[in-house]
Amino acid sequence: MSMTTTHDVTSEALQSFLDRKVNQYNQPSFIPDDPISIPHSYEKKQDIEIAGFFTAVFSWGNRTTIIRKSRELMRLMDDSPHQFILHHTGRELKKLLFFKHRTFNPTDLLYFIEFFRHHYSQHESLEDAFLLAGGAKWDPETALSAFHDYFFSLDVVPPHTRKHIATPERNSSCKRLNMFLRWMVRRDDKGVDFGCWTRIPMNRLICPLDLHVARVARRFGLLTRTRTDWTAALELTDRLSQLDPEDPVKYDFALFTLGVLEKF
């Protein structure tokens, strides 16, 4: 299907096209070459959460490098990240001092490890960290802002580490956090996303928005905002909700793969 403008296609035709792309890529064959392959290496819920979170945080740049560095970190944690975080020794922690991925350095890693130790010593699941805001209706903006504050609530926070966790309060699109939430919350029978979190409503998720997704969305007339920020992520998700009110972020499969894999 060739589209050169945003005005020569009906909304029905656009939805049909995007649905076909979702069905094409929301398949187990999508997993091996995508960063989501890292948490798929585990069966224990907490290992999936920790591996998924680190992988999502690392997810900028080349996908092959993201997967390689995420696997490297999981090996340094003996391929049992939950066990390692709760019960590591000082000697075992020293293995992490040479790990680096782009601007993510050992100081950042040690803070992340300490946060996870703090959290999992009190909670069974990382889902609890995204439910701190409370309220009758889960609100993504409030939840992500509260998570950011909670993540950096330990006594000593390295200033550099703050750059690795986005917040809507700075109008960030929060692409990596929203991608992580998609992995954990979305549930269907396709086997790509985990759907292992059940207290966050799937229809309240925000579509992960980066430059590739934004480019495709603007070409389809799904996004008018020129900046790739939180406001744009909300606008895009609102438009996708008109296509599927119960599962708007499934279209991430279509928009991302069109932008990155098919160079649309």
Steps between C-alpha positions, in 0.01 A plus 500: 500500500658827389415825677654828394265738680284491808190597306463227236390222730187451707521427870358154426776428250765630740371283784488197271861565392626549854309195625672289233838630614417425864401144406818464295738599779312410819627145462764283675726547196532867603665412831856380417615822330327737742615611848193326645694178440699571818213471751369209293808310617340464844198336657506647851285813514754712686778401259276602209432835667864579577635379164223688321561820691875507437448412134242774458732755663778393261271526197636783299724459198579177317274209595780243463713693747207541740443124502872421536555738792182389676608137473844596631346659809273203564803267485682722750204443730534123452187493282297524820451875540243484780714262706812706430338829601371368831798287603816627326823534691742788475733282295221413257409865469853581386432305179269783395760776530617460141155494340410793277242562229523833321451759777381241753803450726587285806384769742159497335490121511584485871220745578253295293607186688452674834158627399390151397637354825306761694181438304503119488578478870154649557294406194447184300467671164633811329140572400451647849744777409265618226195497727623744764282789387183311591163634398195325363625523141861430405641811334822450300632853547452492876632145523820568305567819695451315829726217381774748415481654847501157662793376291711791617385495862807325644733700722777558246419545130781557249394805295601334172268204566189719486531532122419131454145511641264736321198676646196671344571791733785593265271440200706200393323250276616233750543263207703237683276488807190478283660220300580314822140543616378369166712189546374438853131597464382420146342159477377302204557151365797587277780440751707816445392729784486332840176628652628395841377819670126505555438807717582756231229530233619423150287773344675766711848432365679766295652415163883502513602800290841559349616675184428196278146447629431874490612523137265223389213629715528849349500359150176317576344808656492335843723768650509872434734619775851569370680430827548140613398544862240393758231718344566334164488152658159584646377633166613189313351265760170686485488448123591134533225460761255597229620196303494261797372640831599189697852450366635817337869422558484186287561740211852551631580179311385662176645849544835383638561231240391728216747762620795283600477174307321608182648853490155632411 
